[in-house]
Amino acid sequence: MKHTQKGFTLVEIAIVLVIIGLLLGGILKGQEMIVQAKVKNSIADFSGVSAAYFGYQDRYRATPGDDGGAARWAGGLIGDNDRVLEGLYNVVCPTPLVAGSAETCKWWDHLRRSGFVAGSGGVQPTNAFNGILGVQTGDGLTGAAVLPAATGFTNIIMCSSNLPDKVAIALDVQMDDGVPGTGAVRSSAMVGGTPDITIATVSPPTYLETGTNTYTLCRQF
């Protein structure tokens, strides 16, 4: 008895390929939309903390964290009113804060007690990439520099760490000039993808988009 073996026609194969192409396109587009949403979220982090900072200054005529009048709140820890935030942005903040805690930890405590930032305590919030959102004065006046001194930051800066290369580039382009070593937004490459702690001491002249590099971005208020 003779059997006829049937295969796929060219039309059927073409239809399958079109369907696969549409699925892949949808997946890639969805991933891009997720990345863009996280970029917008990161921009909102910088804008929100900046607004909280200036709101606090307007209300209390002081810098959060450095505020010598923080005893206005029960349990509030005062700063030394020298207009410099002692400590680095990624310092480990104790829970609860103690008298000797870094002013970069007291910054968040003061903003939260005043109602400008949600939550309580002095532990730094995190960004959408599980990196630290923190502040410090300049390039690190009271410890090892987070960014090289050549960046020229002298005022209070806000840093966001563990940012994927695509996100770091998009943030710098949208908020500044897209160059890691100039402007109001500057960056440092992270070493081995280790968040918040091990940070390269030399800011790269250009961003390297490999899909595996991560960056810490800092913006001066």
C-alpha positions as CSV (number, residue, x, y, z in Angstrom):
1,M,0.0,0.0,0.0
2,K,1.5,3.3,-1.1
3,H,1.5,6.3,1.4
4,T,1.9,9.9,0.3
5,Q,3.9,12.0,2.7
6,K,2.8,15.6,2.8
7,G,5.0,18.5,3.9
8,F,4.4,22.2,4.6
9,T,3.7,24.4,1.7
10,L,5.7,27.6,1.2
11,V,2.6,29.6,2.1
12,E,2.3,27.8,5.4
13,I,5.9,28.3,6.2
14,A,5.6,32.0,5.3
15,I,2.6,32.4,7.7
16,V,4.5,30.7,10.5
17,L,7.6,32.9,10.0
18,V,5.3,36.0,9.9
19,I,3.7,35.0,13.2
20,I,7.1,34.3,14.8
21,G,8.4,37.7,13.6
22,L,5.3,39.5,15.1
23,L,5.8,37.7,18.4
24,L,9.5,38.6,18.6
25,G,8.7,42.2,17.6
26,G,6.1,42.4,20.3
27,I,8.5,41.0,22.9
28,L,11.3,43.4,22.0
29,K,8.9,46.3,21.9
30,G,7.6,45.4,25.3
31,Q,11.1,45.2,26.7
32,E,11.9,48.6,25.3
33,M,8.8,50.1,26.9
34,I,9.8,48.6,30.2
35,V,13.2,50.2,30.0
36,Q,11.7,53.6,29.0
37,A,9.3,53.4,31.9
38,K,12.3,52.8,34.3
39,V,14.2,55.7,32.7
40,K,11.2,58.0,33.4
41,N,11.0,56.6,36.9
42,S,14.7,57.4,37.4
43,I,14.3,61.0,36.2
44,A,11.3,61.3,38.6
45,D,13.6,60.2,41.4
46,F,16.0,63.1,40.7
47,S,13.2,65.6,40.2
48,G,11.3,64.5,43.3
49,V,14.3,64.7,45.7
50,S,15.4,68.0,44.2
51,A,11.9,69.4,44.8
52,A,11.9,68.1,48.4
53,Y,15.3,69.7,49.0
54,F,14.3,73.1,47.8
55,G,11.0,72.8,49.7
56,Y,12.8,72.0,52.9
57,Q,15.2,74.9,52.4
58,D,12.2,77.3,51.8
59,R,10.4,76.2,54.9
60,Y,13.2,75.9,57.4
61,R,16.0,78.0,55.9
62,A,18.3,75.1,56.4
63,T,19.8,72.1,54.5
64,P,18.2,68.7,55.5
65,G,20.8,66.5,57.3
66,D,22.8,69.6,58.2
67,D,19.9,71.3,59.9
68,G,20.8,72.4,63.5
69,G,17.1,72.9,64.3
70,A,16.1,69.3,63.7
71,A,15.3,69.0,67.4
72,R,11.9,70.6,66.5
73,W,10.8,67.0,66.0
74,A,10.9,64.6,69.0
75,G,13.9,62.3,68.4
76,G,15.3,64.5,65.5
77,L,19.1,64.5,65.2
78,I,20.6,67.9,64.5
79,G,23.3,68.7,62.0
80,D,26.2,71.2,62.5
81,N,24.8,73.9,60.2
82,D,28.1,74.3,58.3
83,R,26.3,73.8,54.9
84,V,28.3,70.6,54.2
85,L,26.8,67.1,54.3
86,E,29.3,64.9,56.1
87,G,29.4,61.4,54.7
88,L,29.1,59.7,51.4
89,Y,25.9,59.0,49.5
90,N,26.2,55.2,49.9
91,V,27.3,55.1,53.6
92,V,25.6,52.4,55.6
93,C,22.9,54.2,57.7
94,P,22.1,52.6,61.0
95,T,18.5,51.8,62.1
96,P,17.6,53.7,64.1
97,L,19.9,56.6,63.6
98,V,22.3,57.5,66.4
99,A,24.0,60.8,67.3
100,G,27.1,60.0,65.3
101,S,25.3,59.1,62.1
102,A,26.4,60.7,58.9
103,E,24.6,63.8,57.9
104,T,23.9,62.1,54.5
105,C,21.7,59.7,56.6
106,K,20.2,62.5,58.6
107,W,19.2,64.1,55.2
108,W,16.6,61.4,54.6
109,D,15.4,61.4,58.2
110,H,14.9,65.2,58.1
111,L,13.1,65.1,54.8
112,R,10.8,62.3,56.0
113,R,10.1,63.9,59.4
114,S,9.1,67.1,57.5
115,G,6.8,65.2,55.2
116,F,8.7,66.0,52.0
117,V,9.7,62.3,51.4
118,A,7.6,59.3,52.4
119,G,8.7,56.8,55.0
120,S,10.8,57.1,58.2
121,G,14.4,56.7,59.3
122,G,17.6,57.6,57.5
123,V,18.2,54.6,55.3
124,Q,18.6,55.6,51.6
125,P,15.7,54.7,49.2
126,T,16.5,52.5,46.2
127,N,15.9,53.1,42.5
128,A,14.2,50.8,40.0
129,F,17.4,48.8,39.5
130,N,18.0,48.0,43.2
131,G,20.7,50.7,43.4
132,I,21.0,53.4,46.1
133,L,19.6,56.9,45.9
134,G,21.8,59.1,48.0
135,V,23.3,62.6,48.5
136,Q,26.6,64.0,49.5
137,T,28.6,67.3,49.2
138,G,30.8,67.4,46.1
139,D,33.1,64.6,45.1
140,G,33.4,63.3,48.7
141,L,34.8,65.8,51.1
142,T,34.9,63.5,54.1
143,G,36.1,60.2,52.7
144,A,37.3,58.4,49.6
145,A,35.9,60.1,46.5
146,V,32.9,58.5,44.8
147,L,33.7,60.4,41.7
148,P,37.1,61.7,40.6
149,A,38.0,65.2,41.8
150,A,38.3,66.2,38.1
151,T,34.5,66.2,37.8
152,G,34.5,69.5,39.7
153,F,31.4,69.0,41.8
154,T,31.5,71.1,44.9
155,N,27.8,71.5,45.9
156,I,25.4,68.9,47.1
157,I,24.9,66.2,44.6
158,M,22.4,63.3,44.3
159,C,23.6,59.9,43.1
160,S,21.8,56.9,41.7
161,S,23.7,53.7,41.4
162,N,23.6,50.3,39.6
163,L,22.1,51.8,36.4
164,P,22.4,49.7,33.3
165,D,24.4,51.3,30.5
166,K,21.4,51.9,28.3
167,V,19.5,53.6,31.1
168,A,22.6,55.7,32.2
169,I,23.0,57.0,28.6
170,A,19.3,57.8,28.3
171,L,19.3,59.6,31.6
172,D,22.4,61.7,30.8
173,V,21.0,62.6,27.3
174,Q,17.6,63.6,28.6
175,M,18.8,65.5,31.7
176,D,22.1,66.9,30.5
177,D,24.6,66.7,27.6
178,G,25.0,62.9,27.2
179,V,28.7,63.1,28.1
180,P,29.7,61.2,31.4
181,G,32.5,63.7,32.5
182,T,30.9,67.1,31.9
183,G,27.7,69.0,32.7
184,A,25.4,68.9,35.7
185,V,25.1,65.1,35.3
186,R,28.3,63.0,35.6
187,S,28.9,59.3,35.9
188,S,31.4,56.7,37.1
189,A,31.5,53.1,35.8
190,M,30.9,50.5,38.5
191,V,33.4,47.7,38.8
192,G,32.2,44.1,38.2
193,G,28.6,45.1,38.5
194,T,28.9,45.5,42.3
195,P,26.3,48.0,43.3
196,D,26.9,51.0,45.6
197,I,30.3,50.0,47.0
198,T,33.0,49.3,44.5
199,I,33.1,52.2,42.1
200,A,35.6,53.0,39.4
201,T,37.8,56.0,40.3
202,V,38.1,57.2,36.7
203,S,35.0,58.4,34.9
204,P,35.1,57.1,31.3
205,P,35.3,59.7,28.5
206,T,32.4,58.0,26.8
207,Y,29.7,55.5,27.8
208,L,30.4,51.9,26.8
209,E,27.1,50.2,25.9
210,T,27.7,46.5,26.1
211,G,24.6,45.4,27.9
212,T,26.6,44.4,31.0
213,N,28.1,47.7,32.2
214,T,26.5,49.6,35.0
215,Y,27.0,53.2,36.1
216,T,26.5,55.5,39.0
217,L,25.0,58.9,37.9
218,C,25.3,62.0,40.0
219,R,23.5,65.3,39.4
220,Q,24.4,68.6,41.2
221,F,21.5,70.5,42.7
